[in-house]
Amino acid sequence: MPACRRRAALLPALSVLLGLAAASLAPPAAAEEDPGETPAPRALTADGRPAEIADVLKHCETRRSACTFAIDRKLSREYVTAVKSLGNAVINCTQSDMAVDRTVTLRTGTTDNIGGEISGKINAEGTVSASGEVTTNLSNDITSENKTPNLKDGPTSTNGTKTSVAGGAKAAGSMSAKLAFEAAFKATFSKSWTTETTETTVYKTTVKAHDMLVFGANAAMRRVAGSLVADTGQRIVGIVVDSPSMVTSSTFIAQTYAAPAGVCNGTRPTGTTAPAPAPGPAPAPAPGPGPVSAVEVPAARAVAPGAEPKRAVVLPAATS
């Protein structure tokens, strides 16, 4: 076979191989951008007239089989949230490099748009009746916190729903809606529903003089959409439940910026750690005591709007 004909025959095969290589490097199609604003659910009667969500939930309390959850696969999706800052920025206020060894933790919980009826957790010793009643007191708190214990351990971010229980009264409804959702989730995805996950990463780096290190994360989530349907024909449509993804992992991002003016005492050292000097006479050294070794400032306040990082590193997450 002539050489030109052999080359022509090889081209389609090479195209297929290149296409496979490109596909293997592409991010998974399941992970999309943040779906945005949570929709508002609606309750309907059996003949389609508007109803009260509370009335449907009350009927679901009567017995375990009173309501089922119908998942809409077309509206359910895997996504990652927008990058959010974790804890505080670490600022090196010395005149030399500073080693930083940090453990960063992201705890992600579950939320829903029907007042926690599905995402609420009941942690109590006691019995659950057929109607889904727990003989306890119940209080729901939506929690969101960012903690930075110290420079070594690094920031911790927590968000989700916290439900506390004490003895004395009844907590009904949430168990019924939750059990209906759990059953539908397992039947649809062949996996048990995960309501909370903890992901961590360990990062060791060197922060240059008068630079700051900021951590952020985008959480990997799964949104399940569907309807809670009663055996009377009543239903609540437009329900969404956002919970940690079981397909993809969250991503941590370490970004380095120049420290904001006025945070550190003294002047920024010259050399590779300093920005190019502006034309004109050099500014006089700032008066006052010597620089502190390091400071922590809330990341949202430390990073100026529109500021570009000098360096950004994407860190893998490990689920614990």
Salt bridges, closest charged atoms under 4 A:
GLU32 OE1 - ARG77 NH2 2.68
ASP47 OD2 - ARG49 NE 3.05
GLU78 OE2 - ARG222 NE 2.69
ASP97 OD2 - LYS208 NZ 3.30
GLU133 OE1 - LYS170 NZ 3.82
GLU196 OE2 - LYS121 NZ 3.56
ASP211 OD1 - ARG268 NH2 2.59
ASP211 OD2 - LYS310 NZ 2.98
ASP231 OD1 - HIS59 NE2 2.67
ASP231 OD2 - ARG63 NH2 2.17
ASP242 OD1 - ARG223 NE 2.78
GLU296 OE2 - ARG102 NH2 3.71
